[in-house]
Amino acid sequence: MLGSTHGTFTTDLRARVVACGESPRTAVHGVAAAPGDQDVSGRPLHAAVPDLDRFFRPESVAVIGASDTEGRPNTGITRQLLAWAERVGARLVPVHPTRTSVFGIDCVPSVGALTEPVDLAVLLVADPLPVIEELAETKVKFAVAFASGFAETGEAGAAAQERLAAAVRRSGLRLLGPNTNLNAFERFREDLDGPAVALITQSGHQGRPVFTLQELGVRLSHWAPTGNEADLETSDFISYFAGRPEVGAIACYVEGLKDGRSFLLAADRAARHGVPVVAVKVGRTETGARTAASHTGKLTGADQVVDAAMRQYGVIRVDGLDQLQDTATLLARARRPHADGVVVYSISGGTGAHFADLATEAGLQLPTLPGAKQDELHQWIPEYLSVANPVDNGGHPVGDWRGRKIIDAILADPSVGVLICPITGPFPPMSDKLAQDLVDAAEATDKLVCVVWGSPVGTEDAYRTTLLGSSRVATFRTFANCIGAVKAYLDHHRFTTAYRSPFDEAPRTPSPSFRKAQALMRPGRRLSEHAAKQLLRAYGIRVPREQLVTSAAAAVRAAGLVGYPVVMKASGAQLAHKTELGLVKVGLTSASQVRDAYRELTDIAHFESIDLDGILVCQMVGRGVEMVVGVTRDDLFGPTVTVGLGGVLVEVLNDTAVRVPPFGEYEARSMLAELRGRALLDGVRGAPPADVDALVEVVLRVQRMALELDGDLAELDINPLMVLPRGQGAVALDALAVCR
């Protein structure tokens, strides 16, 4: 373990790339939002960063309910807090109504009797609410509540937790918990140096594997067990840790997010500082989400939105605790890469080929080494072995002086940023010499050297002493974890190099479009297609030429003005799926067809008891790629924007990508890149390429609409959005809008 700006609302992030040599630890990309700034919907644009210095390093600690009676749970906790207070240099004050002393320390009878300022109060009581109300008078900065029986138990517990949270808000102090534990007060090794991993967990036991990394030489700086998060939450600790100079990476185990906006602001702060956040987020499945809710009593959110939001702000999501350990450690300790190229080097051609297959499939770049470099390697490796990448040394060269020369020659190539050596099993003395050469080479280079030690035993000296004894070699136990961590490492540095916070350019004031659109909203009602299209037109989104008519004669006149051929559709607030009811007529080319279509459409509507506001006579738009663009509201993150393949098969294909506003052009294009059917926009089977720029512009205008109409718009669905051939634009053929 390694102990063209296109339209009014477009923002081209690609034009604002920070120089590659700038350190992400000191660079702040973009102009930070000033404290108090809010976006157009009144939400904050900067992360609230609590000053947690006095929580982790208090000068004084009050233990309410302290005990030294053997066999009592509070006694063990008091003893651990005493040891911790001594390590951090804090004075400990026991508080108990019937004791004069605890462990030889003078006791005070109540919170009100505290005569000195207290930074941290630890509540060893079954009901923390009365104590919180008492602490409000003492100006205590922080409190910890271990008590359970709150939101994790159901509705009654959730109500009790809300009363507790309200008391905390009135008091002015900050609370960790309830339903937390002693993890924040663990003994951290102080003999380890280098960048550290800061740990945040909602379930304390799930952090144990990361905490134990210290025994493998990995430095940990903090552990925040957030519990039910009645007050202090995961986002608070991410924001705090992102500004700590000793923190190289933040590792999180998250069961549920308390507030999506706070999480995004915290992730944005970490991205600005170049600090990687690696997270296990449970709730991918219905079962996992239900279990998480029962444990911490919070919403888990739609997993697709959570996943997209994390990617949008550079949070690296992993599935297992082993991946959390390996990825967070690598990101904390590895230096910035010089190149994206990965070379696989092994003593077996089979091992190299196997690893190279997996790495390439995962998206790592394995460049072919130049001919001159291959010639150089063949000085020490037999000619019949391949050294193009992967590099197969055949085994014998690693046992003598040639081994180190091969490694140094590979690392000297400018296309190489990472060298990975999979050692599938110990084969001393060959594997011992190889391990030592890799460690020595890693100490002499600023490029990343990774080793996969495949032995299931893990007691070998080459592993325990040589590899784990190095802070420069990243050592893994599995191919998958190594590949995942290296990809996260390269992706993170690409992300932070180009990152510009979307909050810096989020709209602060409503646009003229907003004032036009707001007049069209009907609270609590669904808009007809005609009204929904007026909403789109207010935001500059192109719709077909059309007229709403209420008679057959008016329909014929409208068709003449729109231009044949035309489409006729019923329009009414009740109508969501018109095609299934036969309420759409396409390709009408004469007045008689228009009159017949009008009568048929109104007859169907009458038969189905559908109230219409009229019949739409619409321009017939040429063929293109049918897409869907929409807005929905997520319980955690608020308005979200979705884009995908559209038309009548949208539910069947389910090929969509989602983002949380605000975002710019880069993210809009990234959404399109995620679609399985992305190739359709490039033109397939002789079809011309679609106007992707126009599609991106529609996505950006829709996200502006989502932000500005956050309080008014519950749902928007543009389907289909016909994306015409390049240079011809995109047209919203149908739309549905639901007002809040």
ZIRA-V937571 format. One record per backbone hydrogen bond with DSSP energy under -0.5 kcal/mol. CO is the residue of the C=O (numbers start at 1). NH is the residue of the N-H. If there is no record, write none. Layout:
co->[CO & CO]
nh->[NH & NH]
//
This chain:
co->[1 & 5 & 7 & 11 & 11 & 11 & 12 & 13 & 19 & 23 & 23 & 27 & 29 & 30 & 34 & 37 & 39 & 43 & 47 & 48 & 50 & 52 & 52 & 53 & 55 & 59 & 60 & 60 & 61 & 62 & 62 & 63 & 63 & 63 & 64 & 68 & 69 & 72 & 72 & 73 & 74 & 74 & 75 & 76 & 77 & 78 & 79 & 80 & 81 & 82 & 83 & 84 & 85 & 85 & 86 & 91 & 92 & 93 & 94 & 95 & 95 & 100 & 102 & 105 & 106 & 108 & 110 & 111 & 118 & 119 & 120 & 121 & 121 & 122 & 122 & 123 & 123 & 126 & 128 & 129 & 130 & 131 & 132 & 134 & 135 & 135 & 135 & 141 & 142 & 143 & 144 & 144 & 145 & 145 & 147 & 150 & 151 & 154 & 155 & 156 & 157 & 157 & 158 & 159 & 160 & 161 & 162 & 163 & 164 & 165 & 166 & 167 & 168 & 174 & 175 & 175 & 176 & 177 & 177 & 178 & 182 & 183 & 186 & 196 & 196 & 196 & 197 & 197 & 198 & 199 & 200 & 201 & 201 & 202 & 203 & 204 & 205 & 207 & 208 & 210 & 211 & 212 & 213 & 213 & 214 & 217 & 219 & 222 & 223 & 224 & 224 & 226 & 226 & 233 & 233 & 234 & 235 & 236 & 237 & 238 & 239 & 240 & 241 & 244 & 246 & 246 & 248 & 249 & 250 & 251 & 252 & 252 & 253 & 254 & 259 & 260 & 261 & 262 & 263 & 264 & 265 & 266 & 267 & 268 & 269 & 270 & 270 & 271 & 274 & 276 & 276 & 277 & 278 & 279 & 279 & 280 & 280 & 285 & 286 & 287 & 288 & 289 & 290 & 291 & 292 & 293 & 299 & 302 & 302 & 303 & 304 & 305 & 306 & 307 & 308 & 309 & 310 & 311 & 315 & 316 & 316 & 318 & 320 & 321 & 322 & 323 & 324 & 325 & 326 & 327 & 328 & 329 & 330 & 340 & 341 & 341 & 343 & 343 & 344 & 344 & 346 & 348 & 349 & 350 & 351 & 352 & 353 & 354 & 355 & 356 & 357 & 358 & 359 & 360 & 364 & 365 & 365 & 370 & 371 & 372 & 373 & 374 & 376 & 377 & 377 & 382 & 386 & 388 & 390 & 390 & 391 & 391 & 393 & 394 & 395 & 396 & 397 & 397 & 400 & 401 & 402 & 403 & 404 & 405 & 406 & 407 & 408 & 409 & 410 & 413 & 415 & 415 & 417 & 418 & 419 & 420 & 420 & 421 & 421 & 422 & 423 & 427 & 427 & 429 & 430 & 431 & 432 & 433 & 434 & 435 & 436 & 437 & 438 & 439 & 440 & 441 & 442 & 448 & 449 & 450 & 451 & 451 & 452 & 452 & 460 & 460 & 461 & 461 & 462 & 463 & 465 & 467 & 472 & 473 & 474 & 476 & 478 & 479 & 480 & 481 & 482 & 483 & 484 & 485 & 486 & 487 & 488 & 489 & 490 & 491 & 492 & 493 & 494 & 495 & 497 & 501 & 502 & 503 & 507 & 511 & 511 & 512 & 513 & 514 & 515 & 517 & 517 & 518 & 522 & 525 & 527 & 528 & 529 & 530 & 531 & 532 & 533 & 534 & 535 & 536 & 536 & 537 & 540 & 542 & 545 & 547 & 547 & 549 & 551 & 552 & 553 & 554 & 555 & 556 & 557 & 558 & 559 & 565 & 566 & 567 & 568 & 569 & 571 & 571 & 572 & 574 & 577 & 578 & 578 & 579 & 583 & 585 & 588 & 588 & 590 & 591 & 592 & 593 & 594 & 595 & 596 & 597 & 598 & 599 & 600 & 601 & 602 & 603 & 604 & 605 & 606 & 609 & 611 & 614 & 615 & 616 & 616 & 617 & 618 & 619 & 624 & 625 & 625 & 626 & 627 & 627 & 628 & 629 & 630 & 631 & 632 & 632 & 634 & 636 & 636 & 638 & 639 & 640 & 641 & 642 & 643 & 644 & 647 & 649 & 650 & 654 & 655 & 657 & 659 & 659 & 664 & 665 & 666 & 667 & 668 & 669 & 670 & 671 & 671 & 672 & 675 & 677 & 678 & 678 & 679 & 679 & 680 & 681 & 684 & 689 & 690 & 691 & 692 & 693 & 694 & 695 & 696 & 697 & 698 & 699 & 700 & 701 & 702 & 703 & 704 & 705 & 707 & 709 & 709 & 712 & 712 & 715 & 716 & 717 & 717 & 718 & 720 & 720 & 720 & 721 & 721 & 722 & 722 & 723 & 724 & 725 & 729 & 731 & 731 & 732 & 734 & 736 & 737 & 738 & 738]
nh->[3 & 7 & 10 & 13 & 665 & 666 & 15 & 16 & 22 & 26 & 27 & 29 & 501 & 32 & 37 & 45 & 42 & 39 & 49 & 50 & 52 & 55 & 56 & 57 & 58 & 91 & 119 & 120 & 93 & 64 & 122 & 65 & 66 & 95 & 124 & 70 & 72 & 75 & 76 & 77 & 67 & 78 & 79 & 80 & 81 & 82 & 83 & 84 & 85 & 86 & 87 & 88 & 89 & 90 & 89 & 61 & 94 & 63 & 108 & 65 & 66 & 107 & 105 & 102 & 94 & 96 & 113 & 114 & 141 & 142 & 62 & 123 & 144 & 64 & 124 & 125 & 146 & 128 & 132 & 133 & 134 & 135 & 136 & 137 & 138 & 139 & 140 & 174 & 121 & 176 & 123 & 146 & 178 & 180 & 179 & 153 & 154 & 158 & 159 & 160 & 151 & 161 & 162 & 163 & 164 & 165 & 166 & 167 & 168 & 169 & 170 & 171 & 172 & 143 & 177 & 232 & 145 & 230 & 231 & 228 & 185 & 186 & 188 & 198 & 248 & 249 & 221 & 222 & 251 & 224 & 253 & 226 & 227 & 204 & 206 & 207 & 208 & 211 & 212 & 213 & 214 & 215 & 216 & 218 & 217 & 219 & 197 & 199 & 225 & 201 & 226 & 177 & 229 & 236 & 237 & 238 & 239 & 240 & 241 & 242 & 243 & 243 & 244 & 247 & 196 & 248 & 276 & 198 & 278 & 200 & 254 & 280 & 202 & 282 & 263 & 264 & 265 & 266 & 267 & 268 & 269 & 270 & 271 & 272 & 273 & 274 & 275 & 274 & 276 & 250 & 278 & 316 & 252 & 281 & 318 & 254 & 282 & 289 & 290 & 291 & 292 & 293 & 294 & 295 & 296 & 297 & 257 & 305 & 306 & 307 & 308 & 309 & 310 & 311 & 312 & 313 & 315 & 314 & 317 & 279 & 318 & 281 & 324 & 325 & 326 & 327 & 328 & 329 & 330 & 331 & 332 & 333 & 334 & 365 & 417 & 418 & 345 & 420 & 390 & 391 & 393 & 352 & 353 & 354 & 355 & 356 & 357 & 358 & 359 & 360 & 361 & 362 & 364 & 363 & 366 & 342 & 367 & 374 & 375 & 376 & 377 & 378 & 379 & 380 & 381 & 385 & 392 & 369 & 389 & 392 & 346 & 393 & 397 & 396 & 398 & 399 & 400 & 403 & 403 & 405 & 406 & 407 & 408 & 409 & 410 & 411 & 412 & 413 & 413 & 416 & 341 & 417 & 448 & 343 & 450 & 345 & 422 & 423 & 452 & 424 & 454 & 430 & 431 & 433 & 434 & 435 & 436 & 437 & 438 & 439 & 440 & 441 & 442 & 443 & 444 & 444 & 445 & 419 & 474 & 421 & 453 & 476 & 423 & 454 & 463 & 464 & 465 & 466 & 467 & 468 & 469 & 470 & 449 & 475 & 451 & 453 & 482 & 483 & 484 & 485 & 486 & 487 & 488 & 489 & 490 & 491 & 492 & 493 & 494 & 495 & 496 & 497 & 498 & 499 & 18 & 504 & 505 & 506 & 40 & 514 & 515 & 516 & 517 & 518 & 519 & 520 & 521 & 521 & 525 & 739 & 737 & 532 & 533 & 534 & 535 & 536 & 537 & 538 & 539 & 539 & 541 & 540 & 542 & 732 & 619 & 549 & 617 & 615 & 555 & 556 & 557 & 558 & 559 & 560 & 561 & 562 & 563 & 620 & 588 & 618 & 585 & 616 & 613 & 614 & 575 & 576 & 581 & 581 & 583 & 582 & 570 & 568 & 565 & 566 & 594 & 595 & 596 & 597 & 598 & 599 & 600 & 601 & 602 & 603 & 604 & 605 & 606 & 607 & 608 & 610 & 609 & 611 & 574 & 571 & 549 & 569 & 618 & 547 & 567 & 621 & 626 & 627 & 723 & 646 & 720 & 721 & 644 & 718 & 642 & 716 & 634 & 640 & 638 & 260 & 261 & 634 & 661 & 632 & 659 & 630 & 657 & 628 & 650 & 653 & 654 & 656 & 645 & 643 & 641 & 661 & 668 & 669 & 670 & 671 & 672 & 673 & 674 & 674 & 675 & 675 & 678 & 680 & 681 & 682 & 682 & 683 & 683 & 690 & 687 & 726 & 692 & 695 & 696 & 697 & 698 & 699 & 700 & 701 & 702 & 703 & 704 & 705 & 706 & 707 & 708 & 709 & 710 & 712 & 713 & 714 & 740 & 738 & 631 & 719 & 736 & 629 & 722 & 733 & 734 & 627 & 723 & 724 & 731 & 625 & 691 & 728 & 724 & 722 & 733 & 544 & 719 & 717 & 527 & 714 & 715]
//
